[in-house]
Amino acid sequence: MNERESHTMRRTVTIGVALLVVLGFVGAGIATVGASGSSDAETSGAAEVRVAHLSPDAPAVDVLVDGEAVLEAVEFGTISEYLSVPAGERTVTIQTTEDESVVFEGEVNVEAGTAYTVAAVGEVSEETFQPEIYVDEFEEPDEGNASVRLVHASPDAPPVDVTVEESGAVLYDNVTFGNASDYVTVPAGNYTLEVRPATEDDDGEVVTTFDVSVEGGTVYSAVAAGYLSPDEAAADEPFDLLVAVDSGGDSMEDDDESES
């Protein structure tokens, strides 16, 4: 299945926009929607927004809204729950936790009626640190199936194919850095996923595997993050599969047994 960029909204703006849209509202009276993708935002005219800190060499950050600190020391690998965010603009500031260097300050507009994942990706050391904004648009699967998309956020990984070890089925084809695949519907159950450099026939050498279990009636985002070669990278953050529930059940279980 080819990557479909109509489901991926990309913004080349500062990291501040990537994080503040979600985190800046945590302490400002905005309700947490959670992992269910509930209809609260639809009925209230708000958006559903969450953040993922996926830049492996980026420092921890603090977020301020109207000059008030609302979140502190947000680390790599954090994926927030959905927040119900009213439409409009706010003055926000984002700064590094260590030395309070301001990364961004300004007004941010939040549109109503849409669910987003806002991800900080890239590397500070390579000056590629930027946000990507993904529209979380999916159909709810029935109770016998799950729906899963792949987000590629590993800065030293090539475009990837993902196959199922048990059957050889291709789940994701040529997903490139900074992008998200379509959501793919699969039967609920246990899988060993093989990550391969993208090739025309989806038969590249397997570089790592992940054992996962998915629940019926649930929608997930699986995020490839960290470095394939952490010993040669700017930070010791090895390649991993981070998972988040977009709608439905409680979690996507990753047995955390990958092979490099």
C-alpha positions as CSV (number, residue, x, y, z in Angstrom):
1,M,0.0,0.0,0.0
2,N,1.4,3.4,-1.0
3,E,1.7,6.3,1.4
4,R,-1.2,8.7,1.1
5,E,-0.2,12.3,1.8
6,S,-3.8,13.5,1.7
7,H,-3.9,12.2,5.3
8,T,-0.6,14.0,6.2
9,M,-0.5,17.8,6.8
10,R,3.0,19.0,6.8
11,R,4.1,22.3,8.2
12,T,7.6,23.7,8.0
13,V,7.6,26.0,11.0
14,T,9.4,26.2,14.3
15,I,9.4,23.5,16.9
16,G,7.4,25.8,19.1
17,V,4.4,25.3,17.0
18,A,4.9,21.6,17.1
19,L,4.7,21.3,20.8
20,L,2.8,24.3,22.1
21,V,-0.4,23.5,20.2
22,V,-1.1,20.6,22.5
23,L,1.1,21.1,25.6
24,G,0.4,24.8,26.0
25,F,-3.2,24.1,26.8
26,V,-2.7,21.4,29.5
27,G,-2.7,23.9,32.4
28,A,-5.1,26.3,30.8
29,G,-8.4,24.6,31.7
30,I,-8.6,22.4,28.5
31,A,-10.0,18.9,29.1
32,T,-8.1,15.8,28.2
33,V,-10.0,13.7,25.6
34,G,-7.9,10.6,26.1
35,A,-7.3,7.8,23.6
36,S,-10.9,7.3,22.5
37,G,-11.1,10.0,19.9
38,S,-14.4,11.0,21.5
39,S,-17.0,13.3,20.0
40,D,-16.5,16.0,22.7
41,A,-14.6,18.2,20.3
42,E,-17.2,17.8,17.6
43,T,-20.1,18.9,19.9
44,S,-18.1,21.7,21.5
45,G,-16.6,23.2,18.3
46,A,-13.1,22.3,19.5
47,A,-10.2,20.3,17.9
48,E,-8.7,17.2,19.3
49,V,-4.9,17.6,19.5
50,R,-2.0,15.6,20.9
51,V,1.8,15.9,20.8
52,A,4.6,13.5,20.2
53,H,8.2,14.5,21.1
54,L,10.1,12.4,18.5
55,S,13.4,14.2,18.1
56,P,16.0,11.9,19.7
57,D,18.7,14.5,20.3
58,A,16.4,17.4,21.4
59,P,16.5,18.7,24.9
60,A,13.6,18.6,27.4
61,V,11.3,21.7,27.0
62,D,9.0,23.8,29.1
63,V,5.8,25.4,27.8
64,L,4.2,28.7,28.9
65,V,0.8,30.1,28.1
66,D,0.3,33.8,28.5
67,G,3.5,33.9,30.6
68,E,2.5,31.1,32.9
69,A,4.4,27.7,33.0
70,V,1.9,24.9,32.2
71,L,4.2,22.0,31.5
72,E,7.8,21.3,32.4
73,A,10.6,18.9,31.2
74,V,8.9,17.2,28.3
75,E,11.3,14.5,27.2
76,F,11.9,12.5,24.0
77,G,9.4,9.7,23.5
78,T,6.4,11.4,25.0
79,I,3.1,11.0,23.2
80,S,0.3,12.9,25.0
81,E,-3.3,12.0,25.2
82,Y,-5.8,13.9,23.0
83,L,-6.8,17.3,24.3
84,S,-10.0,19.2,23.5
85,V,-8.7,22.6,22.3
86,P,-11.1,25.4,21.5
87,A,-10.7,27.3,18.3
88,G,-8.8,30.6,18.5
89,E,-5.4,32.1,19.2
90,R,-3.2,32.2,22.3
91,T,0.2,33.8,23.1
92,V,2.5,30.9,23.9
93,T,6.2,30.5,24.7
94,I,8.4,27.4,24.5
95,Q,11.8,27.2,26.1
96,T,14.5,24.7,26.9
97,T,14.3,23.3,30.4
98,E,18.0,23.4,31.1
99,D,18.8,27.1,30.4
100,E,15.4,28.6,29.5
101,S,16.4,29.6,26.0
102,V,13.3,30.7,24.1
103,V,12.6,28.6,21.0
104,F,9.3,30.1,20.1
105,E,7.0,32.9,21.2
106,G,3.9,34.0,19.4
107,E,0.2,33.5,18.5
108,V,-1.0,30.0,17.5
109,N,-4.3,29.3,15.7
110,V,-6.2,26.1,16.5
111,E,-8.9,25.0,14.1
112,A,-12.1,23.3,15.3
113,G,-13.5,20.0,14.2
114,T,-10.3,18.1,13.3
115,A,-8.1,15.6,15.2
116,Y,-4.3,16.1,14.9
117,T,-1.1,14.6,16.0
118,V,1.6,17.2,16.2
119,A,5.1,15.6,16.2
120,A,8.5,17.3,16.7
121,V,10.9,15.3,14.5
122,G,14.4,15.7,13.1
123,E,17.7,16.5,14.9
124,V,18.9,19.6,16.7
125,S,22.5,18.7,15.9
126,E,21.7,18.6,12.1
127,E,19.4,21.7,12.2
128,T,16.5,19.5,10.9
129,F,14.4,19.8,14.0
130,Q,10.9,20.8,12.9
131,P,7.2,19.8,13.5
132,E,5.1,17.6,11.4
133,I,1.3,17.8,11.7
134,Y,-0.7,14.7,10.9
135,V,-4.5,14.6,10.4
136,D,-5.8,11.6,12.4
137,E,-8.5,10.6,9.9
138,F,-9.7,7.0,10.0
139,E,-12.7,4.7,9.9
140,E,-13.5,2.8,13.1
141,P,-12.8,-1.0,12.6
142,D,-15.3,-3.7,13.7
143,E,-14.6,-5.7,16.8
144,G,-12.7,-8.4,14.9
145,N,-10.2,-6.0,13.4
146,A,-7.8,-3.2,14.3
147,S,-6.6,-0.2,12.2
148,V,-2.9,0.8,12.4
149,R,-0.8,3.4,10.6
150,L,2.9,3.9,10.6
151,V,4.7,7.2,11.4
152,H,8.4,7.3,10.3
153,A,10.3,9.5,12.7
154,S,13.8,7.9,12.8
155,P,16.2,10.4,11.4
156,D,18.9,8.0,10.3
157,A,16.6,5.4,8.8
158,P,15.9,5.1,5.1
159,P,12.4,4.9,3.6
160,V,11.0,1.6,5.0
161,D,8.7,-1.3,4.1
162,V,7.0,-3.2,6.9
163,T,6.0,-6.8,6.4
164,V,4.5,-9.5,8.6
165,E,6.9,-12.3,9.5
166,E,4.2,-15.0,9.7
167,S,2.6,-14.4,6.3
168,G,5.0,-12.2,4.3
169,A,2.2,-9.7,3.8
170,V,3.2,-6.1,3.1
171,L,1.6,-3.7,5.6
172,Y,3.4,-0.5,4.6
173,D,5.3,0.4,1.5
174,N,8.0,3.0,1.1
175,V,7.1,5.2,4.1
176,T,9.6,8.1,4.2
177,F,11.0,10.1,7.1
178,G,8.6,12.6,8.5
179,N,5.5,11.0,6.9
180,A,2.6,8.8,8.0
181,S,1.1,5.9,6.1
182,D,-2.5,5.2,5.5
183,Y,-4.3,3.4,8.3
184,V,-4.4,-0.4,7.5
185,T,-7.1,-2.7,8.7
186,V,-5.8,-6.1,10.1
187,P,-7.4,-8.9,12.1
188,A,-7.0,-8.5,15.9
189,G,-4.2,-10.7,17.3
190,N,-0.4,-11.1,17.6
191,Y,2.1,-10.1,14.9
192,T,5.9,-10.0,14.3
193,L,6.5,-6.9,12.2
194,E,9.6,-6.8,10.0
195,V,11.2,-3.4,9.2
196,R,13.1,-3.3,5.9
197,P,14.8,-0.7,3.8
198,A,12.2,0.1,1.1
199,T,12.7,-1.7,-2.2
200,E,10.6,-2.1,-5.3
201,D,9.6,-5.7,-4.3
202,D,9.4,-5.0,-0.6
203,D,12.1,-7.6,0.0
204,G,14.9,-5.7,1.5
205,E,17.0,-7.2,4.3
206,V,15.2,-7.1,7.7
207,V,16.9,-4.7,10.0
208,T,14.7,-5.2,13.1
209,T,11.5,-6.8,14.2
210,F,8.8,-6.0,16.7
211,D,6.3,-8.3,18.4
212,V,3.0,-6.6,18.8
213,S,-0.6,-7.4,19.8
214,V,-3.6,-5.4,18.5
215,E,-7.1,-5.4,19.9
216,G,-10.3,-5.5,17.9
217,G,-12.3,-2.3,17.5
218,T,-9.1,-0.1,18.1
219,V,-7.2,2.4,16.0
220,Y,-3.4,2.9,16.6
221,S,-0.5,4.9,15.4
222,A,2.8,3.1,15.5
223,V,5.8,5.4,15.5
224,A,9.3,4.4,14.4
225,A,11.6,6.6,16.4
226,G,15.2,6.8,17.7
227,Y,18.3,5.9,15.7
228,L,19.1,2.7,13.8
229,S,22.8,3.3,14.6
230,P,22.8,5.1,18.0
231,D,26.6,4.6,18.5
232,E,27.1,6.8,15.5
233,A,24.4,9.3,16.4
234,A,24.1,12.5,18.4
235,A,22.2,10.8,21.2
236,D,22.0,7.3,22.6
237,E,18.3,6.7,21.7
238,P,18.0,3.3,19.9
239,F,15.4,2.5,17.3
240,D,12.1,1.6,18.8
241,L,8.4,1.3,18.1
242,L,6.3,3.8,20.1
243,V,2.6,3.2,20.0
244,A,-0.5,5.3,20.8
245,V,-4.2,4.6,20.7
246,D,-6.1,6.9,18.3
247,S,-9.5,5.5,19.1
248,G,-11.1,2.5,20.9
249,G,-9.3,0.2,23.3
250,D,-6.7,0.8,26.0
251,S,-3.3,0.1,24.4
252,M,-1.3,-1.5,21.7
253,E,1.0,-4.1,23.3
254,D,4.6,-4.0,22.2
255,D,6.5,-7.0,23.7
256,D,9.7,-4.8,23.5
257,E,11.6,-7.7,21.9
258,S,13.2,-6.2,18.9
259,E,16.1,-7.6,17.0
260,S,18.7,-5.4,15.3
